[in-house]
């Protein structure tokens, strides 16, 4: 395989680091004094050094494109949130996203800014950094981050609630080689009975021109929106979940599109129904698939609104694993480094409590539950409790010898920070109140106000949580502890740690934050329902 000069530079850097790193590790381990646990861990330092070296290397490939944060929660396992250590949440800049009208149940409402999931995606192209964001003014935008100016905007038929996904089509022309996939609500002038509802579209990143539209057809679900962020599977294949609860395997080649009505439509390889016949009466049309697919090896995992989690074999394109979790599942599944699944559920259609499941997909239902974290049933707006956002994992942001953690925001007004692997020894009733499950060790339970946003970990052992009370920045402080300490968590090299959560800053613009933030080079980008996207740092 021939390498570009840029790729060759990268391989040279990593080979050098491969020789340097073991000596550094041996040096740190041979010290007679205990290693210091600082806010900047070894992995953070290495990440910064590697990125600094790569970014300072000659830009010999001016046309090179880097998909930096190309989809919701960053990568196929939905656990990457950008890079850099945010120092504070001071307002640095803001970009006006605007407002528009959308209908809910036949009633028109004004919607401003951006909401759930609303996470910006980031791309470096031809030496410049760009942000892609879809908003409630019905537009998808490409923004030059250096100038804070709009490069282009594309008009949809309704508000945009999800997060874009970007991928490369190496068979396409230069202008169309980078493709943006974005969903929207069904259309201001559309209804569930409309013949065509093209609420999922492909847009050219470089030109802003439409490439194709997918008709989200009518099913037993009461929605034809598209909130999910699609995933690129390689082998010229995409997977997208519509709110009609159909999973679509789509040919990713622009050249495979075909005329359909007054637009081009993609080539659909296969469709999968993401609900069961017995769910129809129980959920009364709320069979809405709003979460984004996550990938582990040759499997996709997707939470469907009908209270089920599906495992899909990518090669066979069939459902091979099912788990009935109950509730209304909106949050996207996050997959840890050990292949375990973290799934949230709202408190709806269940007698018990919503919360978080940790699942082992190598085991069948119901033996696949490793633990369950219940949250309080406190009503807020249209919610009765549980969790609408997703679980954040620190797998990409921790040193090898520090504990794997999770974090999530709940409707009950708390940010939960806990251990991925350690349980308390006690059991709690599950959502159906028919089984008892282990429950995880919770390190911190911080009052941040009700939230449907997903928190994110960052470099420097920091954590950002957003919700209806604003945006919070926390520091995770580690201290060495004894193995006999009941509050200590094991690391990866026989050491134990106590972890304390410290609030560093709070930003409140007066608007509601429903979207998920992203971090780049220490700046926090997050959208609000007040009409603006903020850059904090």
TIKE-99765 format. One record per atom (N, C-alpha, C): residue in one letter; x, y, z. Coordinates in steps of 0.05 Angstrom, whole numbers, plus 5000, padded with zeros to 4 digits. Example, Ala and Ser with C-alpha at 12.3 -4.5 7.8 and 13.67 -1.06 7.14 Angstrom:
a526448865156 a524649105156 a526449345156 s525749555142 s527349795143 s525850015157 
//
This chain:
x501749765000 x500050005000 x501850255000 x501450424981 x503050674979 x502050875000 x503951005013 x503351205034 x503751485024 x501951665032 x502451945026 x504652045044 x505752285037 x507852395054 x506852455082 x504352545084 x503252605111 x503052345127 x502052125115 x501851875129 x504651775137 x506551805119 x509251715126 x510351865150 x509752135151 x510652295174 x509352185200 x506752115199 x505452005222 x506651745231 x507051565212 x508251305220 x511051345232 x512651525222 x515251585233 x515051675262 x513151865267 x512651965294 x511951745313 x510051575305 x509151365323 x511251155327 x512951095307 x515150905311 x517151015331 x517651275329 x519451405349 x518251395377 x515651445379 x514351435405 x514351145417 x514050955399 x514050675407 x516750605420 x518850715410 x521450665422 x521850825448 x520651065449 x521051245472 x519251165496 x516851085491 x514851045512 x515650835532 x516550585523 x517150385543 x519350485563 x521350625553 x523450725571 x522250915592 x520351085582 x519151275600 x517451135622 x516050925613 x514450775632 x516250625652 x518350505643 x520250375661 x521450565680 x522050805670 x523251005688 x521251085710 x518751125703 x516751205723 x516250985743 x516350725734 x515750505752 x518050445770 x520550515762 x522850445778 x523250645801 x521850865801 x522151055823 x521350935849 x522751005870 x522250905897 x519951045910 x519251285900 x517051435912 x514451375897 x512151375911 x509651325898 x509151525875 x507951435853 x507351615831 x505351825839 x505752065831 x503852285837 x501452255819 x499052305829 x496652295813 x495752585809 x496052685785 x495552965779 x493252985760 x492053225758 x489853265739 x490653185710 x493153215703 x493953135676 x495352865678 x493952655668 x495052385671 x497152335649 x498452105651 x500452025631 x499252015603 x496851895601 x495651875574 x494952155563 x494152345581 x493552615571 x496152745560 x498352705575 x500852825567 x501752715540 x501552455537 x502352325512 x500552425489 x497952445494 x496152535473 x496952815464 x497452995483 x498253265476 x500853265460 x502853105469 x505353105456 x505152995427 x503652775424 x503252665397 x501952865379 x499752985389 x498253175373 x499953415366 x501653505385 x503353735380 x505353675358 x506553435360 x508453355339 x507153345312 x504853215311 x503453175285 x502553445274 x501553615291 x500553875282 x502854065273 x505254025284 x507454195276 x508954075252 x508353835244 x509753715221 x508953865196 x510653875175 x510054025151 x507453935138 x505854125130 x503354065116 x503854005087 x504953765082 x505853695055 x503453605038 x501153555051 x498753475037 x496553685040 x496653895026 x494654115030 x491854035026 x491353825010 x488553745005 x487553535025 x489253465045 x488453255063 x486053345080 x484353155086 x481953205102 x482153025127 x481653145150 x481552995175 x478753025187 x477352795190 x474752795202 x475252775233 x475353005246 x476253015274 x474252915293 x471853015292 x469552915308 x467252885288 x467152655275 x465452635251 x462552545256 x461752495281 x459152395286 x458352445316 x455952385323 x455052415351 x456752245370 x457852375391 x459552245410 x462052135397 x462852245374 x465552225364 x466551995348 x465751745356 x466851515341 x464851295341 x465651065330 x463750835327 x462750735353 x464350755375 x463450665401 x462050875417 x461851115406 x460451345418 x461651415445 x464351465445 x465651535470 x468051725465 x468051875444 x470152075439 x468852345437 x469952545452 x468652805455 x470453035447 x472652985433 x474453205425 x476953195442 x478653405439 x481153405452 x481753685464 x483653685483 x484353925497 x483153945525 x484454095543 x483554125570 x482254395574 x479654415577 x478354675581 x479154785608 x480055035609 x480955165634 x478755285649 x476655375635 x474455515648 x472055515629 x469855635638 x467455655621 x466855955616 x468956105612 x468556395605 x467656425576 x465756595571 x464756635544 x466956755526 x467656615505 x469756705486 x468456815461 x466256695452 x464956775428 x462256645426 x460556735408 x458056595404 x457156645375 x455556455365 x454556465338 x451556435338 x450156625325 x447256615325 x446156405306 x444556225317 x443456005301 x440656065291 x439156245304 x436556325294 x434256165305 x431956205293 x429456085301 x427656015277 x425655845282 x423655785261 x421255665275 x419255605259 x416755485268 x416655195261 x415855025280 x415354745275 x412854665290 x411454465279 x408954375290 x409254125307 x407854115329 x407753875346 x404753825352 x403753595342 x400953535346 x399053735334 x399953855312 x398254045297 x398454335307 x399954375329 x400354645340 x403054745332 x403154995323 x405655125315 x407055245339 x409655195342 x411355305363 x413755435350 x414855635364 x417355755356 x419655615370 x421655535354 x423955385365 x426455545359 x428255575379 x430655735376 x433155585382 x435355655369 x437955535375 x438155245366 x438955065383 x439154785377 x438754635403 x437654395401 x437154235425 x438253955422 x436853765433 x437653485434 x437753365406 x439953235396 x442453195410 x444353425405 x444153555382 x445353815376 x448353845380 x449853625378 x452753645382 x454153735356 x455853945357 x457354015332 x459353795325 x459753765298 x461853595288 x464053765276 x466553655275 x468853805267 x470453665246 x471453835226 x472953725204 x475253925198 x477653825192 x479753985182 x480053915152 x479854125135 x479854075106 x481554295093 x483554215078 x485254395063 x486454615082 x487254525105 x488654705123 x486954875141 x484254845140 x482455005156 x480654825172 x479754935195 x478054785213 x475154885210 x473354685207 x470554755203 x468754605223 x466554735230 x464554625247 x461954585231 x460654355235 x458054305222 x455954295244 x453854445240 x451654435260 x448954475247 x447054305255 x444254335246 x442654455269 x440754635263 x439554795284 x436454805280 x435254945299 x432354975298 x431355195278 x433155325264 x432355505243 x431955355217 x432155085218 x431754905195 x434154895177 x436354995185 x438755005168 x441054835179 x442454705160 x445054585166 x447154785157 x449154825174 x451155035169 x453954915170 x455755025153 x458554985154 x459855255163 x461355245185 x462455485197 x465455465198 x466855675188 x469755695190 x470355785218 x471855615234 x472255675262 x474255895266 x476055945246 x477956165250 x476556435247 x474856455227 x473456715223 x470756735236 x469656505246 x466956495257 x464856575237 x465456525211 x463556595190 x462356355177 x459856385169 x458456175155 x459556145127 x460255895119 x461255835092 x458955785074 x457055625083 x454555575069 x452455475088 x449955495080 x447755375095 x445955225075 x444755015085 x442854845069 x440254845084 x438054895069 x435354915081 x433954645080 x433054555104 x431354325106 x428354415107 x426554215110 x423654275110 x422654305139 x424354275159 x423454295186 x425954325204 x425554335230 x427854365248 x429554125249 x432154165255 x434153945257 x434653895286 x434253645295 x434553575323 x436953395329 x437953265309 x440153075313 x442953195309 x444853025305 x447653105300 x448552985274 x450053135259 x450953045233 x453052815235 x453252655214 x455352465210 x456752525184 x459452515184 x460952565159 x462552315152 x462852265126 x464452035117 x465652105090 x467551945081 x468751985055 x467651785035 x466951885011 x466351714988 x468651744969 x470551554970 x472951574954 x472351544924 x469951454917 x469251424889 x467951674877 x467451874894 x465952114885 x467952314874 x466852524861 x468552744852 x469752894875 x471753064870 x473153204891 x471253374908 x469353504895 x467453674909 x465653514928 x464953274920 x463053114935 x464352884951 x466952894954 x468252664967 x467652654997 x467252875010 x466452885038 x463452925039 x462052745053 x459152755053 x458152795081 x456052965084 x454753005110 x452052865109 x451452715130 x448852585133 x447452725156 x444952815151 x443552975171 x440552915169 x439252885193 x436352845194 x434953095204 x432253085202 x430653315211 x427953205220 x426253385229 x423453305233 x422153275206 x419653165206 x418453075181 x417953295160 x417553545169 x416953755150 x414553915159 x414754175159 x412554345169 x410054305154 x410254255129 x407854215112 x407253915106 x408453745122 x408053455119 x406453345142 x405453095138 x403952955159 x404752665158 x403852505178 x404552225178 x403452075153 x401352185141 x400152055118 x401252155091 x403152345092 x404352445067 x405752225052 x405552235026 x406752025009 x409752015012 x411052245014 x413952255015 x414752445038 x416452345056 x417552505078 x420552465078 x422052625063 x424952595060 x426552725083 x426252625107 x427452755130 x430252655136 x431552515118 x434352435121 x435752495095 x437952645096 x439152745071 x442252735072 x443352725048 x446252735044 x446953005031 x448853145042 x449653415033 x452753415028 x453553545007 x456453565001 x457753755021 x459753665035 x461153835055 x462454075041 x463654045018 x465054265006 x463254464992 x461054384981 x459354564966 x456754634980 x455854474998 x453254515011 x450954444993 x451454294972 x449354214954 x448153944962 x445553904957 x444253654964 x445253434945 x445753194956 x446552964940 x444252764938 x442752704959 x440452534958 x438652574982 x436152464981 x434252475003 x433152185007 x432652115032 x431451855038 x428651905049 x426751775037 x423951785046 x423651605071 x423051725094 x422551575118 x419651485117 x419251245108 x416551145102 x414851105127 x412151095123 x410351055145 x410350765155 x410350735182 x410250475195 x408350495218 x408450305237 x406750315261 x407750535281 x410050645276 x411050865293 x409451125286 x409151295306 x407751545301 x409651765293 x412051705285 x413951905276 x415251825249 x415852025233 x417351995208 x419752195208 x420552275232 x422852445235 x425452275232 x427752415234 x430252275235 x432152425254 x432352325279 x434152445299 x436852305301 x436852055293 x439251885296 x441551985279 x444051945289 x446452005273 x447351745260 x447451745234 x448151495219 x451051415225 x451751175216 x454551085220 x455550975193 x458051035187 x459350935163 x460750665170 x460150455156 x461050185163 x463450095146 x464350265127 x466350165108 x464949995087 x466549885069 x465449715048 x463149845034 x463350105031 x461350265016 x458550235027 x458350235054 x455750185067 x455350375091 x452950485093 x452050645115 x449850495130 x449450575155 x447050475170 x445750715183 x443150745179 x441650965191 x439050855203 x438150965226 x435650895238 x433751135236 x431451095223 x429451295222 x427551275246 x426151495252 x424251485274 x421751315267 x421551215243 x419551015236 x420350745246 x422650725261 x423750485272 x424450275251 x425650385230 x426750215209 x429750275208 x431350065207 x434250095204 x434950045174 x436350235163 x436950225134 x439950175129 x440549965114 x443249925103 x443250065076 x445050265073 x444950445050 x447650425035 x447550415009 x449950434993 x451150714996 x453650735004 x454750995010 x455851144985 x455951004962 x457051134938 x454951324926 x455751574923 x453951774910 x453151684882 x454951544869 x454351454842 x452051254840 x451351124863 x449250924863 x446451044867 x446251304871 x443651434876 x442051414850 x439351454853 x437551434830 x435451644832 x434351724810 x432051924810 x429651804824 x428351964841 x425951874855 x424252124861 x421852134849 x420252374851 x421852614839 x422152824855 x423553064844 x426453084854 x427452864866 x430152874877 x431552604872 x434052594880 x435552344880 x435152194906 x434951924905 x434751764929 x437051564930 x437851484954 x440151294956 x439251014950 x441150844944 x440650564939 x440550424966 x438250304973 x437750164998 x438449874994 x440349775010 x441149495007 x439249315023 x438449405048 x436649235064 x435349415086 x432949335094 x431549465116 x431149265138 x431249365164 x430649195187 x428549335204 x426549185213 x424449295230 x425549285259 x425449505273 x426649525300 x424449535321 x422449375319 x420449335340 x419049075334 x417648975355 x416248715352 x413248755351 x411848565342 x408948585339 x407548645365 x408548515387 x407248555413 x407748835425 x409648985413 x410249255423 x408249455414 x406849405393 x405149605380 x402949695399 x401449505411 x399349585430 x400449705455 x402649595465 x403849685491 x404849975489 x406150045467 x407350305464 x405650505448 x403450415437 x401450585425 x402650785405 x404350685387 x405550845367 x408250965374 x408950965400 x411551075409 x413650865405 x414050785380 x416050585372 x418350725359 x418950965369 x420751155356 x423751085361 x425251035340 x428150985343 x429551255340 x430351375362 x431751635362 x434751615368 x435651385378 x438451355386 x440151305361 x442751325364 x444651285342 x445951005345 x446450865323 x447750605325 x450650625334 x451450435350 x454250415358 x455350145348 x458050135344 x459249905331 x461349775349 x461349515350 x463449355363 x464049115345 x466349135331 x467048915313 x465048905290 x463948665286 x462048625264 x459148645274 x458748785297 x456048815308 x455349115311 x452849175305 x451649435312 x449749395336 x449749595353 x447849585376 x446249845376 x443649805378 x441750035376 x439550005395 x438950225410 x436650235428 x434250345413 x432050195414 x429650285400 x427550375420 x425750555410 x423850675428 x421850485439 x421550245427 x419750045437 x420849885461 x422849995475 x423949875498 x425749635493 x426949625469 x428649395463 x431349495452 x433349335458 x436049375448 x436749155429 x437649225405 x438149025384 x441149005378 x442148765374 x444748715364 x444448615335 x445848745316 x445548695288 x448148605276 x448148375263 x450448275249 x450848435223 x453048565221 x453548745198 x453848585172 x455148355173 x455648205149 x453048065139 x451547945158 x449147815151 x446748005149 x447048235161 x444948445161 x442348335173 x442648205195 x440348095209 x440648155239 x438348155253 x438348185282 x439147915295 x441247925312 x442247675323 x442147675354 x441447905366 x441347925395 x439248135403 x437748065424 x435648245433 x435648255463 x435048495474 x434648525502 x432248715507 x430348625522 x428048785529 x428648935554 x429349195551 x430049355574 x427749505586 x425649535570 x423349695579 x423849995576 x421850155584 x422150435583 x422050545554 x422450805552 x422650935526 x425650995522 x426850855503 x429750875499 x430351095479 x431651305489 x432451525472 x435551545470 x436851485491 x439751515492 x441251315474 x443451405463 x445151245447 x446851065464 x447250815456 x448950625470 x451850705467 x453350705490 x456250735490 x457550465495 x459750415482 x461050155484 x463850195496 x464350065519 x466950085532 x469149925518 x471549955528 x473849815516 x473649515518 x472149425538 x471749135541 x469349025526 x468049195510 x465749105494 x463149105508 x463049205533 x460549215548 x458949465539 x456249435540 x454449645531 x453349805554 x453150065551 x451850245571 x449450375558 x447050325569 x444650415557 x442850555578 x441750775570 x439950925589 x437050875581 x435250925600 x432350905594 x430751105610 x428751225597 x426851395610 x424951235627 x423651375646 x421651245663 x418951275648 x418451085630 x415951085615 x415350795607 x412850715610 x411950445604 x413250235622 x414150315646 x415250125665 x414150195692 x413849995710 x412850045737 x414950155756 x417550105749 x419750175767 x421050445759 x423650445760 x425250685755 x426850665730 x427250895717 x429150905695 x432050925705 x433950935687 x436650955696 x438650855675 x440650705684 x442750605666 x443150305669 x443350165647 x444149885646 x447049865637 x448549675649 x450949575637 x450449295628 x450949235602 x450148985590 x452448835578 x452448575580 x454348405567 x453048265543 x453648365519 x452148255495 x453047975487 x454947855501 x455647575496 x453747385510 x452047505528 x450047345542 x447247405532 x445447215534 x442647255525 x441047415545 x438847515537 x436847645554 x435547415570 x435347435597 x435847665614 x438547655629 x440247465622 x442747425637 x444947615630 x444347805611 x446347985601 x446748235619 x445248265640 x445448505656 x447748485677 x449748655674 x451948655694 x451048815718 x449749055714 x448749205736 x446649405725 x445149515744 x443149715737 x443249945758 x443350195748 x443250435765 x440550565762 x438850555783 x436350695782 x436650995789 x435151165776 x434951445783 x432151505793 x431851735807 x429351795820 x427151865800 x424651785806 x422351845790 x421252125797 x422652325787 x421852605792 x420852725766 x418352815764 x417252925739 x418653195733 x419153235708 x420153495698 x419253525669 x417853735663 x416653785637 x414953535629 x415653405607 x414053175598 x415252915608 x417452925623 x418752685632 x417952615660 x417952355666 x417252255693 x419752155709 x422052195697 x424552105710 x426151945690 x428251815700 x429951665683 x432051845669 x433051745646 x435251875632 x434551885602 x434652115590 x434152155562 x436752165546 x438852275557 x441452285544 x442852015544 x445452025540 x447051775538 x449051765562 x450551555563 x452651515583 x455351595570 x456851765585 x459551825576 x461551635590 x463651555575 x465651375586 x468351515584 x470051475603 x472751605603 x474951435590 x474151235575 x476151055563 x478251185546 x477451405532 x479351545515 x480951755530 x480351795555 x481452025570 x482751945597 x483551705600 x484751625625 x487451485621 x489151505641 x491651355640 x491051055643 x492850885633 x492350595634 x491950485662 x493050625682 x492950515709 x490750645726 x488950805714 x486850935729 x484150805723 x482250825740 x479750665738 x477950765714 x476550575702 x474650645681 x472050755694 x471150985685 x468951125697 x466751165677 x464351225687 x462151315670 x460851555683 x459451715667 x457951945677 x455351975661 x453252065674 x450752115660 x449152325674 x447552475659 x445752675670 x442952555671 x441452615692 x438752505695 x436652715698 x434152635693 x431852815696 x431552905725 x432552735744 x432152795772 x433953025782 x435553145764 x437153375771 x439953325780 x440953075776 x443653015785 x445352915762 x447952975764 x450052855749 x451152625765 x451152385753 x452152145767 x454852075755 x456852035773 x459551945765 x460051685780 x460651475765 x460951215777 x463051035764 x463450805776 x465350615766 x464050435744 x465450395723 x464350215702 x464249925712 x466149855729 x466549565735 x465949485764 x465949665783 x465649595811 x462749635820 x461649435834 x458949445845 x459049465875 x456749535887 x456649595916 x456449345933 x455549125922 x454948895938 x451948875945 x450549095940 x447649095944 x446249055918 x443648995919 x442048965894 x439749155895 x438749215871 x436449395867 x434449265848 x431849335850 x429949225831 x430349355804 x429949195783 x430049295755 x427649455748 x427549555724 x425349725715 x422649585716 x422649325711 x420049175713 x419449075741 x421349115759 x421049035787 x420648735790 x421748585771 x421448295772 x424148155779 x426348305775 x428948195780 x430648395797 x432448275812 x434348435827 x437048445812 x438248685811 x440848705797 x442948835816 x445448765810 x447648915823 x447449215815 x448549385831 x448449675825 x451349785828 x452149975811 x454950055811 x455650245834 x458250255840 x459250455859 x459050735847 x457750915861 x457551195852 x459551365868 x461251495853 x463351655865 x462351935873 x460652045856 x459552305861 x456752325850 x455052475863 x452352535854 x451952835858 x452452975836 x452653265837 x450053395828 x448853585843 x446453715834 x447053925813 x446153865788 x446554045766 x443954135753 x441754045764 x439154105752 x438253895732 x435753885725 x434753685705 x436253715679 x436753495665 x438253505640 x437453265622 x437453325596 x437253115576 x439753105559 x441753275566 x444253285552 x446153055561 x448052985545 x450052785552 x452552925562 x453552855586 x456052985595 x458452875579 x460653005580 x463052915566 x465552935583 x467252735581 x469952745593 x471852895574 x473953005585 x475953145568 x478753075578 x480753155563 x483553145572 x483753285599 x485853215614 x486253345640 x484353245661 x483053005657 x481152895676 x479053095684 x477853215664 x475653405669 x473053295657 x470853405667 x468253315660 x466453555656 x464853555635 x463053775629 x460153665629 x458453805643 x455653725645 x453853965639 x451853935622 x450054155615 x447154065619 x445554265623 x442654215627 x441054475628 x438754455641 x437054685642 x437954895662 x439954835678 x441155035696 x443855135687 x444555085662 x447055185652 x449154965647 x451655045644 x453854865638 x455854865661 x456754625669 x458554595692 x461154465682 x463354555695 x466054445690 x467054325716 x467754065716 x468753935740 x471553825735 x473053795757 x475653665757 x475453405773 x476553195762 x476752935775 x479452925789 x479452945816 x481952935831 x482452655842 x484752545835 x485452275843 x487452275866 x487152095885 x489052055907 x489451755911 x491851675917 x492451395922 x491151305948 x490151065948 x488650965971 x489350675976 x488550575999 x488950296007 x486950115993 x487749865989 x485849675977 x483549615996 x483949666022 x481849626042 x479849856044 x480450076031 x478650306031 x476050236016 x473750246029 x471250166015 x470450355993 x471650595993 x470950795972 x473050805950 x475050635952 x477250645932 x476550465908 x477550545885 x477150395860 x479850295850 x479850045840 x482449935830 x483150055803 x485750095800 x486850175774 x487849925759 x489449975739 x490349745722 x492949625730 x494349725750 x496949625758 x497149565788 x494949485799 x494949405827 x494549635846 x494249875836 x493850105854 x490950165857 x490250305879 x487550385885 x487350685888 x485150795880 x484751085879 x482151165892 x482251395906 x479851535913 x479551765893 x477151825885 x476652035865 x474652225876 x475452475875 x473652695885 x472952885862 x470452955860 x469453135839 x469453415850 x470853595836 x470953875844 x469854055823 x467954225830 x466754415811 x468654645806 x469454685781 x471254905774 x469855155764 x467655115749 x466355345737 x463455285730 x461955495726 x459155465718 x458455695699 x457255625677 x456355825657 x453355805654 x451956025656 x449056025652 x448256275636 x447456225611 x446656445593 x443756535598 x442356375614 x439456425618 x437756255600 x438956105581 x437555925564 x437955645572 x436355465560 x436555175567 x438555045549 x440254865561 x442154715545 x441254425544 x440254345521 x439354065517 x441353905500 x443154045486 x444953925468 x447453825482 x449053665468 x451453555479 x453853725470 x455653795488 x457953955480 x460153795466 x461953935453 x464353815442 x466653995449 x469053885452 x471454035460 x473554015438 x474754245431 x476954235412 x479054435421 x481454335425 x483754505434 x483054665458 x481454545476 x480854675501 x478354855501 x477254905477 x474755065475 x472354885475 x470254965489 x467854815491 x465754945473 x464654785454 x462554885436 x459954745444 x457954905450 x455354795458 x453154985449 x450854855441 x448555005431 x446455035453 x444955255452 x442955305472 x440255345458 x438055315474 x435455375464 x434855675462 x436755835471 x436356125470 x436956245442 x437856085423 x438356175396 x441256185389 x443156125408 x445956155403 x447555895407 x449755885393 x451855685398 x454155835412 x455055725435 x457155865451 x459855725448 x461955885449 x464655785452 x465655875479 x466255685497 x467055745524 x469855635528 x471355775546 x474155675551 x475455845572 
//
